[in-house]
Amino acid sequence: MVGEVVSGPLKDLNLVKKDIPPVLAALEGQPYKPPADATCTGLAKEVVALDEVLGPDLDAATDTGPSASRSAAKALTQASHSLVPYRSWIRKLSGAEKRAERLAAALLTGTARRAFLKGLGAAQGCEPPAAPLPGPVQRAPDESPERASGAGADQAPHRDLAGTP
């Protein structure tokens, strides 16, 4: 948590770089490509590899509310962003913005791939992790009940996937 806050300004200057994990880079922007091994075991193996990179899926989420440490980390991160004057221009000129966009696209592709694989697994009658866990899907910690139900979707604020305002 503290490391992320401290490294924020260094990431803005493109001095600290986070590479796209190999499992996501291998997808090459094609989340719906048929899997090489479409058996339940093969699907489970690929889903587990994606879980290691992406974290738990919505069907496995156990944390349903904001925590004090997560709120504090967010506040510290926002404060560290204010240390870099003209942050948005520096991010563009240093290449950090492009890097963040590529990482966000890879994460989105990985998330779509995991959902696709779990759908294939469910259609084949596979057990988790090759298919979703039974039961209701947990709401993301920062998602309001109105947003989860689709109410007010046309008024939803824009969120930058790279985590920058």
C-alpha positions as CSV (number, residue, x, y, z in Angstrom):
1,M,0.0,0.0,0.0
2,V,2.7,2.5,1.0
3,G,4.9,1.4,-1.9
4,E,2.1,2.3,-4.4
5,V,1.6,5.7,-2.8
6,V,5.4,6.5,-2.9
7,S,5.9,5.2,-6.4
8,G,3.0,7.2,-7.9
9,P,5.0,10.3,-8.8
10,L,7.8,8.0,-10.2
11,K,5.3,6.3,-12.4
12,D,4.1,9.7,-13.6
13,L,7.6,10.4,-14.7
14,N,7.8,6.9,-16.3
15,L,10.7,6.1,-14.1
16,V,8.9,3.1,-12.5
17,K,7.3,0.9,-15.1
18,K,4.8,-1.9,-14.6
19,D,5.0,-4.4,-17.4
20,I,2.0,-6.2,-18.8
21,P,2.0,-9.7,-17.2
22,P,2.8,-12.4,-19.8
23,V,-0.5,-14.2,-19.3
24,L,-2.3,-11.0,-20.4
25,A,0.2,-10.1,-23.2
26,A,-0.3,-13.6,-24.7
27,L,-4.0,-12.8,-25.2
28,E,-3.0,-10.2,-27.8
29,G,-6.3,-8.4,-27.4
30,Q,-8.3,-11.5,-28.4
31,P,-10.3,-12.5,-25.3
32,Y,-12.8,-14.7,-27.3
33,K,-10.2,-16.8,-29.1
34,P,-11.1,-20.5,-28.6
35,P,-8.9,-22.1,-25.9
36,A,-6.2,-24.5,-26.9
37,D,-7.5,-27.0,-24.3
38,A,-11.3,-26.7,-23.9
39,T,-11.6,-29.5,-21.4
40,C,-12.7,-28.6,-17.8
41,T,-9.2,-29.1,-16.6
42,G,-7.7,-26.9,-19.4
43,L,-10.3,-24.1,-18.7
44,A,-9.6,-24.3,-15.0
45,K,-5.9,-24.0,-15.5
46,E,-6.3,-20.9,-17.7
47,V,-8.8,-19.3,-15.3
48,V,-6.5,-19.8,-12.3
49,A,-3.6,-18.2,-14.2
50,L,-5.8,-15.2,-14.9
51,D,-7.0,-15.1,-11.3
52,E,-3.3,-14.9,-10.2
53,V,-2.9,-11.7,-12.3
54,L,-6.3,-10.1,-12.0
55,G,-7.2,-11.1,-8.4
56,P,-10.5,-12.7,-7.5
57,D,-13.4,-12.6,-9.9
58,L,-16.8,-11.1,-8.9
59,D,-18.2,-14.6,-8.1
60,A,-15.4,-15.2,-5.6
61,A,-15.2,-11.7,-4.0
62,T,-15.4,-11.8,-0.2
63,D,-14.9,-8.1,0.5
64,T,-18.2,-6.3,0.2
65,G,-17.4,-2.9,1.7
66,P,-14.8,-0.2,1.8
67,S,-12.1,-0.6,4.4
68,A,-10.3,2.1,6.4
69,S,-6.9,1.1,5.0
70,R,-8.2,1.2,1.4
71,S,-9.7,4.6,2.0
72,A,-6.5,5.9,3.6
73,A,-4.4,4.5,0.7
74,K,-6.7,6.3,-1.8
75,A,-6.3,9.6,0.0
76,L,-2.5,9.2,0.2
77,T,-2.4,8.3,-3.5
78,Q,-4.4,11.4,-4.4
79,A,-2.1,13.5,-2.2
80,S,1.0,12.1,-3.9
81,H,-0.4,12.9,-7.3
82,S,-0.6,16.6,-6.3
83,L,3.2,16.6,-5.8
84,V,3.8,16.5,-9.5
85,P,2.9,19.9,-11.1
86,Y,1.3,19.6,-14.5
87,R,0.9,15.9,-13.9
88,S,-1.3,15.1,-17.0
89,W,1.2,16.8,-19.3
90,I,4.2,15.1,-17.7
91,R,2.4,11.7,-18.0
92,K,1.7,12.3,-21.7
93,L,5.3,13.6,-22.5
94,S,7.0,10.8,-20.5
95,G,5.0,8.0,-22.0
96,A,3.5,7.0,-18.7
97,E,0.0,7.7,-20.0
98,K,0.4,5.4,-23.0
99,R,1.8,2.7,-20.8
100,A,-1.1,3.0,-18.4
101,E,-3.6,2.8,-21.3
102,R,-1.9,-0.4,-22.6
103,L,-2.0,-1.9,-19.1
104,A,-5.7,-1.0,-18.7
105,A,-6.5,-2.5,-22.1
106,A,-4.7,-5.7,-21.1
107,L,-6.5,-5.9,-17.8
108,L,-9.8,-5.5,-19.6
109,T,-9.0,-8.2,-22.1
110,G,-8.0,-10.5,-19.3
111,T,-11.2,-9.9,-17.4
112,A,-13.3,-10.6,-20.6
113,R,-11.2,-13.7,-21.2
114,R,-11.9,-15.0,-17.7
115,A,-15.6,-14.4,-18.1
116,F,-15.6,-16.1,-21.5
117,L,-13.8,-19.2,-20.2
118,K,-16.1,-19.4,-17.2
119,G,-19.1,-19.2,-19.6
120,L,-17.6,-22.1,-21.7
121,G,-17.0,-24.1,-18.5
122,A,-20.6,-23.5,-17.3
123,A,-22.0,-24.6,-20.7
124,Q,-20.0,-27.8,-20.4
125,G,-21.1,-28.4,-16.8
126,C,-17.6,-27.9,-15.3
127,E,-16.9,-27.2,-11.7
128,P,-15.3,-24.0,-10.4
129,P,-12.8,-22.5,-11.1
130,A,-13.6,-23.5,-14.7
131,A,-17.2,-22.2,-14.2
132,P,-18.6,-19.5,-11.9
133,L,-19.2,-20.3,-8.2
134,P,-22.8,-20.9,-7.4
135,G,-24.7,-18.1,-5.6
136,P,-25.2,-14.4,-6.1
137,V,-22.3,-12.3,-7.5
138,Q,-20.7,-10.0,-5.1
139,R,-21.0,-6.3,-5.9
140,A,-17.6,-4.5,-6.4
141,P,-16.7,-2.5,-3.2
142,D,-17.1,0.9,-4.8
143,E,-20.3,0.0,-6.7
144,S,-23.5,1.5,-5.4
145,P,-26.7,-0.6,-5.3
146,E,-28.3,1.7,-7.8
147,R,-25.4,1.2,-10.2
148,A,-25.4,-2.6,-9.7
149,S,-29.1,-2.8,-10.6
150,G,-28.6,-0.7,-13.7
151,A,-30.5,2.3,-12.3
152,G,-29.1,5.6,-13.3
153,A,-26.7,4.0,-15.8
154,D,-27.1,6.9,-18.2
155,Q,-25.8,9.3,-15.5
156,A,-22.8,7.2,-14.4
157,P,-19.6,9.2,-14.1
158,H,-16.7,8.4,-16.4
159,R,-14.0,6.3,-14.7
160,D,-10.5,6.0,-16.0
161,L,-9.4,2.3,-16.0
162,A,-5.8,3.3,-15.5
163,G,-6.7,4.9,-12.2
164,T,-5.9,8.5,-13.1
165,P,-8.3,11.4,-13.0
